[in-house]
Amino acid sequence: MSRPPAGRLVALFALMAFAFGAISVRLMVLQVSQAKELQDRGFDQRVRTIDLPAQRGQILDRNGARLALSTPADDVYADPQLVDDPWGTATRLSPLLDVGVPDLVHAMTSDGTFVYLARQLGRDASDRIQRLDLPGIGLLPTSRRSYPAGPLASQVLGFVGTDGVGLTGLELGYQDVLAGTPGERTHELGLSGQAIVGGVDEERAPIAGASVVTTIDRDLQFQAQAALEQAVMEQGARGGTVIVMDPRNAEVLAMVSYPWFDPNTFEDAPSSTFRNRAVTDAYEPGSTNKVITAAAAIQERAIPLGMRLLVPWTMPVGDYVIHDSHSHGIMQMTLGDIVAESSNIGAVKVADRLGASALATYLARFGLGHATGVGFPGESNGIMLPLDQWSDTSLATMAYGQGIAATPLQMVSVYSTIANDGRWVQPTLVRGTVGPDGTLDEHAAAPTRRVVSAETARMVTQMLAYAVEDGTGTNAQILGYQVAGKTGTARIPTGDGSGYLEGQYIASFIGYLPAGDPSVVVAAILDRPAAVYGGLAAAPLFKRVALAAIARLGIAPADRVPLPPHALPVG
Amino acid sequence: MVFGIVVVNVLLAQTSFRIGEAERHLEELSEDHLELVREQATLSAPGRISAWASRHGMRLPDDIRILHAPGSGPGEPTGADTPSSSTDPNGTKGSGAKGDPPT
């Protein structure tokens, strides 16, 4: 055998040395100069960070009954690039998602790498989907907002969108409180998706949102809604509003407007039903506003209580002729008679003695023209012209509640002030919040202010009791209880402000009981009822709701208040 | 020493799996709890109870009268059936707008 030439051995050696050197250099580059970068790249591939959604807080009634809460759910998505059998996959998913097969196929054959197939699916269904182990189908954890009582207090509660953010009502107003703070978890995963023992595993726990405790009484709210729905049906009304308030602390016990909606299926409801009209919509209150005229007149001593005014049926004011609702001869009326019989002309005569400046002052003191500050999104100020913009008829019309607009909540607040011995208390819908540790953080006491003296308030209460006992509000009488209240039948302005709709009225009755020691104020308002008048259409609704409040709250009768001086016969 | 390290690693791995399992179990129980809370709230909703009562023939009486036992309140101790009456001294009869519909 001949030995290979030495040259070839040298060449082979040189080649091997070069290769070894190249590998060494490459190793040096990888292990030294690029080591950090490559380590980071590998780390990034192993480490996953996922968001941990915070549990949204609940909304509770005043007794702890749950009105809104969140439960775990999943969003179902597809990666169309990874779905190998769209029709087969859609057929298996369709019954679980309650979505048609063609719609699912359309979604799963679309461009892109991500498409939602269903949002906020319950855990039962999503567990079944996970067990199917379908290629290209995935789940994202989320939560679903539930309203266990359906349409109960829906306009107060509002609802949240699919992204979990409040869109209306308290869900919107208390979004920051309810939402909590999302957390995140970072951990190292192997190829199979299993956590690497001893690897990175860090978690920043989410902070659950606080729960909001409302002043709403769930059972009374239900009774109020049932009564309102019945009244609307009986009267063929377009809608209506009921508010129940505790006058001692201005806590709203029930608040509803008809028509309402079910927040569990808000997508199917007309958006007009979302509005909490009791707070967001102003209406001309009509004769219920006479309580302010009367209170101001008493407080300012504009008219002695026993003084008899001559009240005709009609009276010219500026370019207009104002008249009472029904024709009558010239009558002698005291202030009490004017309130009880709801005389427009009488109210105008009282306002004349009071003066525009004083009436404007008391309208503002009672809270008209300013939002109550109840803390509800979109609360209306109502409409009250500044005194320097009053026309020559403003004093007259405002005396009996036209030419001025207030929200139902503002009007309830007016009567609550009288019932509370003349002291206004800011209405409230929320008592406080309950944090994750379960402690109740009560809101600070609501602001208050004195509007009229306690003596004035007592005199007005007597007049309102007279109105129910022998005036326009007799349909609000409740056996065993003395009720104080006032009817209202108000014309409805046209949308363009050019006047009033012909023959269309808002009927209302606002009152409280027991007159001698008021425990509850109820406002009953109906939009264009068949019976037209507050005393005929709204007073029976007030009575139904007041009876429910008596039973629910255990209200006992109180000493009767005497009727005010009057010129008209009683009984 | 090598054997010891292997044993420690195995124990660590087992503990890690147990913790993961316990966390999943806790999460499931929390979800079940929330679901039960929701169910309880749904079942106790007054609308559901009212509908159930209606289906079973229950209804509210047409004329609700609330009676208070003697001593339960300052006025109208037995109550309820006595029509309200004026206590003022001016209650003279006469003509007026008594029959007028309300406003």
Interface residues (C-beta under 8 A of the other chain):
Chain A: A65 R66 L69 S70 T71 P72 R123 S146 P148 A149 G150 P151 L152 A195 V197 G198 R218 D219 F222 Q223 A226 G286 S287 D324 S325 H326 H328 M331 E341 S342 S343 N344 E469 D470 G471 T472 G473 Q477 L479 G480 Y481 Q482 T487 G488 T489 P514 G516 D517 Y533 G534 G535 L536 A539 L547 I550 A551 A556 P557 A558 D559 R560 P562 L563 P564 P565 H566 A567 L568 P569 V570 G571
Chain B: N9 L12 A13 S16 G20 E31 L34 E35 V37 R38 A41 T42 S44 A45 P46 G47 S50 I64 R65 I66 L67 H68 S72 G73 P74 G75 E76 G79 A80 D81 T82 P83 S84 S85 S86 T87 D88 N90 G91 T92 K93 G94 S95 G96 A97 K98 D100 P101 P102 T103
